[in-house]
């Protein structure tokens, strides 16, 4: 069984996805599973992903119509089976030791989430990300957002180059099921309200 599931959603990123996937394949943490989610690409990105599944059994591909980043990530989470989970964007490069360090930190500390610093690609070369510098300027283990609220700073939808997030998949699936149940209940309430309004209108018309 893999120690880490890596979910990689993608949409029309043919120019970048090959390098992104190769950076994951070269991780020093080898016992991973990589779930690639093609969110309706039309530019040949899926062909690059398929070529990796043919030569590396750790990689598998899910294809779906275009639904957006959130639903694509959720589709990958539903297929994940490892005790830890990481998201990687299709135009990112993951540092070779990133997942080994993140998972090792979780296993040593018992923390729920591990994340790390980021560098961004510029025309002049690699530069630190100002959005991450303050939060990750030093290694801090077994902390909490109440003690380090800067960890709550919005770091955008992208985990960028070497940032990974690992947590318990069971809890994520439970949260997703709860969200789906609430959505069904809300839809049922809307249908009931519409039916009640129609019944009331019919009764008025009968008068």
matplotlib code that plots the C-alpha trace (Angstrom):
import matplotlib.pyplot as plt

x = [0.0, 1.2, 2.1, 1.0, -1.6, -0.8, -3.8, -2.9, -5.8, -5.1, -6.8, -5.0, -1.5, 0.4, 3.4, 3.9, 2.4, 5.2, 7.8, 5.4, 4.6, 8.3, 9.1, 6.6, 8.0, 11.5, 10.5, 12.8, 9.6, 8.9, 5.8, 3.3, 0.3, -0.4, -4.0, -4.1, -7.5, -8.0, -10.6, -11.7, -8.5, -8.5, -4.8, -3.2, -2.4, -4.1, -1.8, 1.2, -0.5, -1.4, 2.2, 3.3, 0.7, 2.1, 5.6, 5.0, 2.3, 2.1, 0.4, -3.2, -5.6, -9.2, -10.9, -14.0, -15.8, -14.6, -15.9, -13.2, -10.4, -12.4, -14.5, -11.4, -9.5, -12.5, -12.6, -9.0, -9.6, -12.4, -9.8, -7.1, -6.2, -3.0, -3.1, -1.8, -2.8, -1.0, -2.2, 0.1, -0.8, -0.1, 2.3, 4.3, 7.7, 7.9, 11.3, 12.7, 12.7, 9.4, 7.1, 9.6, 10.2, 6.4, 5.3, 8.3, 7.3, 3.7, 4.8, 7.3, 5.1, 1.5, 0.4, -2.6, -1.1, 2.5, 3.4, 6.5, 8.1, 7.9, 10.0, 8.6, 10.0, 10.9, 12.7, 15.7, 15.6, 14.1, 12.8, 11.2, 7.5, 6.7, 3.3, 5.1, 8.3, 7.1, 5.0, 7.9, 11.0, 11.8, 10.9, 8.3, 6.9, 3.8, 2.4, -1.2, -2.8, -3.8, -0.1, 1.0, -2.0, 0.2, -0.3, -3.9, -2.7, -4.2, -1.7, -4.0, -5.4, -1.9, 0.4, 3.3, 6.7, 7.5, 4.4, 2.5, -0.5, -1.0, -3.9, -6.2, -8.1, -10.9, -11.7, -11.7, -14.1, -16.3, -16.4, -17.2, -20.1, -21.5, -21.3, -23.1, -25.8, -26.3, -26.6, -29.2, -31.2, -31.1, -32.2, -35.1, -36.1, -36.1, -38.3, -40.7, -40.9, -41.6, -44.3, -45.9, -46.0, -47.6, -50.2, -51.0, -51.3, -53.6, -55.9, -56.1, -56.9, -59.7, -61.4]
y = [0.0, 3.5, 5.8, 8.9, 9.7, 12.6, 14.1, 16.1, 17.8, 19.3, 21.1, 22.2, 22.4, 20.4, 22.7, 22.0, 18.8, 16.5, 18.2, 18.4, 14.7, 13.8, 15.8, 13.7, 10.4, 11.3, 11.8, 10.1, 8.9, 6.0, 4.4, 6.8, 6.6, 9.5, 10.1, 12.4, 13.9, 15.2, 17.9, 17.8, 18.8, 19.3, 20.1, 16.7, 16.9, 13.6, 11.9, 12.9, 11.6, 8.3, 7.8, 8.0, 5.4, 3.0, 3.1, 3.8, 1.7, 4.2, 6.6, 6.3, 8.6, 9.7, 11.5, 13.6, 16.6, 20.0, 20.9, 23.1, 22.7, 21.8, 19.0, 17.7, 17.5, 15.8, 13.2, 12.4, 12.2, 9.7, 7.4, 7.9, 5.0, 6.0, 7.3, 10.7, 13.0, 15.7, 18.0, 19.1, 21.5, 20.5, 23.5, 23.0, 21.3, 19.4, 19.3, 15.7, 15.4, 17.3, 14.4, 12.4, 15.3, 16.1, 12.5, 11.9, 15.0, 13.8, 10.3, 11.7, 14.4, 13.0, 16.3, 16.5, 18.7, 19.4, 22.1, 23.9, 26.8, 27.7, 29.1, 30.7, 30.7, 34.2, 35.3, 35.9, 32.5, 31.0, 33.5, 33.0, 33.5, 36.5, 35.0, 32.0, 33.5, 34.7, 31.5, 29.1, 31.0, 28.4, 24.8, 24.5, 21.2, 20.3, 23.8, 25.1, 27.9, 29.5, 29.9, 30.6, 32.3, 33.3, 29.7, 30.7, 33.3, 32.7, 30.9, 30.8, 27.6, 26.6, 24.7, 25.8, 24.2, 22.4, 22.9, 19.7, 19.1, 15.7, 14.7, 11.8, 10.7, 9.2, 12.6, 14.2, 11.5, 11.9, 15.7, 15.2, 12.8, 15.3, 18.1, 15.9, 15.0, 18.7, 19.5, 16.7, 18.0, 21.6, 20.4, 18.5, 21.6, 23.6, 21.1, 20.9, 24.7, 24.8, 22.1, 24.0, 27.2, 25.4, 23.8, 27.2, 28.8, 26.0, 26.5, 30.2, 29.5, 27.1, 29.9]
z = [0.0, -0.9, 2.0, 0.0, -2.6, -4.9, -6.8, -9.9, -11.7, -15.1, -17.9, -21.2, -19.8, -22.5, -22.2, -18.5, -17.4, -18.6, -16.4, -13.5, -13.6, -14.0, -10.9, -9.0, -10.5, -9.3, -5.6, -3.1, -1.4, -3.9, -2.3, -3.7, -5.9, -8.3, -9.4, -12.4, -13.2, -16.8, -16.4, -20.1, -21.8, -25.5, -26.2, -25.8, -22.1, -21.5, -24.0, -22.0, -18.8, -20.5, -21.6, -18.0, -16.8, -19.5, -17.9, -14.2, -12.4, -9.6, -12.0, -13.1, -15.0, -14.5, -17.3, -16.9, -18.6, -17.6, -14.1, -12.6, -10.1, -7.0, -8.6, -10.3, -7.0, -5.3, -8.1, -7.3, -3.6, -4.1, -5.7, -3.2, -0.9, 1.0, 4.6, 3.5, 0.7, -1.3, -4.1, -6.9, -9.7, -13.3, -13.9, -10.7, -10.1, -6.8, -5.1, -5.2, -1.3, -0.7, -0.1, 1.9, 4.2, 4.6, 5.3, 7.6, 9.6, 9.9, 11.0, 13.6, 15.1, 14.7, 13.2, 10.8, 8.2, 6.9, 4.5, 3.3, 1.5, -2.1, -4.9, -8.0, -11.5, -12.9, -16.0, -13.7, -12.2, -9.0, -6.4, -3.0, -2.8, -0.7, 0.2, 1.8, 3.2, 6.6, 7.3, 6.4, 7.3, 10.0, 10.7, 13.4, 14.4, 16.5, 16.2, 15.9, 13.9, 17.2, 18.0, 14.4, 12.8, 9.8, 8.6, 7.8, 5.2, 1.8, -0.3, -3.4, -5.0, -6.1, -3.7, -6.0, -6.3, -3.1, -1.0, -0.1, 2.1, 3.7, 5.9, 6.8, 3.7, 5.8, 7.3, 3.8, 2.4, 5.5, 5.0, 1.3, 2.0, 4.6, 2.0, -0.6, 1.9, 2.8, -0.9, -1.4, 1.6, 0.3, -3.2, -1.5, 0.4, -2.7, -4.6, -1.6, -1.6, -5.3, -5.0, -2.1, -4.1, -7.1, -4.8, -3.3, -6.8, -8.0, -5.0, -5.6, -9.3, -8.2, -6.2]

ax = plt.figure().add_subplot(projection="3d")
ax.plot(x, y, z, "-o")
ax.set_aspect("equal")
plt.show()
